[in-house]
Amino acid sequence: MGEKTQERIGELESRIAFHEEHIQALEHALMDQRNLIDAIRRQLRELSQQVRQIRPAEANAPPEDEIPPHY
């Protein structure tokens, strides 16, 4: 192989290595985001359950803006 061909192959190998590193970094970032989304979903589920538990208690309470009967 000629010198230019060897140089070109070296350049392509370098680019491939660069892209492989970036792909791996993106995969890690994607995994981190997935874990974060899963944690947020768990928190949302828990908060939704808490709200459902509180709502029945609030349904029996008089509205805050309602005028008391002694007015």
SVG drawing of the C-alpha trace seen along z (x, -y; Angstrom):
<svg xmlns="http://www.w3.org/2000/svg" viewBox="-76 -38 80 40">
<polyline fill="none" stroke="black" stroke-width="0.4" points="0.0,0.0 1.1,-3.5 1.9,-6.1 -1.3,-8.1 -3.4,-5.0 -1.8,-4.3 -2.3,-7.9 -6.0,-7.7 -6.5,-4.4 -4.9,-6.0 -7.2,-9.0 -10.3,-6.8 -9.3,-4.6 -8.9,-7.8 -12.4,-9.0 -13.9,-5.6 -12.3,-5.7 -13.6,-9.2 -17.1,-8.2 -17.0,-5.0 -16.1,-7.1 -18.9,-9.6 -21.4,-6.8 -20.4,-5.2 -20.8,-8.6 -24.2,-9.1 -25.3,-5.6 -24.3,-6.4 -26.1,-9.7 -29.2,-8.0 -29.0,-5.4 -28.7,-8.2 -31.8,-10.0 -33.7,-6.7 -32.9,-6.2 -34.0,-9.8 -37.2,-9.4 -38.0,-6.1 -37.3,-7.9 -39.6,-10.8 -42.3,-8.4 -42.1,-6.7 -42.4,-10.0 -45.3,-11.0 -47.1,-7.8 -46.5,-8.2 -47.7,-11.8 -50.8,-10.8 -51.6,-8.2 -51.2,-10.8 -53.5,-13.3 -56.1,-10.6 -56.0,-9.9 -56.3,-13.5 -59.2,-14.3 -61.9,-12.3 -61.1,-14.2 -61.3,-17.5 -64.7,-16.6 -66.3,-16.7 -64.7,-20.0 -66.5,-23.3 -64.9,-25.4 -62.6,-28.1 -64.5,-30.9 -67.9,-29.8 -69.5,-32.3 -70.2,-30.8 -73.9,-30.5 -73.6,-33.1 -73.0,-36.0"/>
</svg>
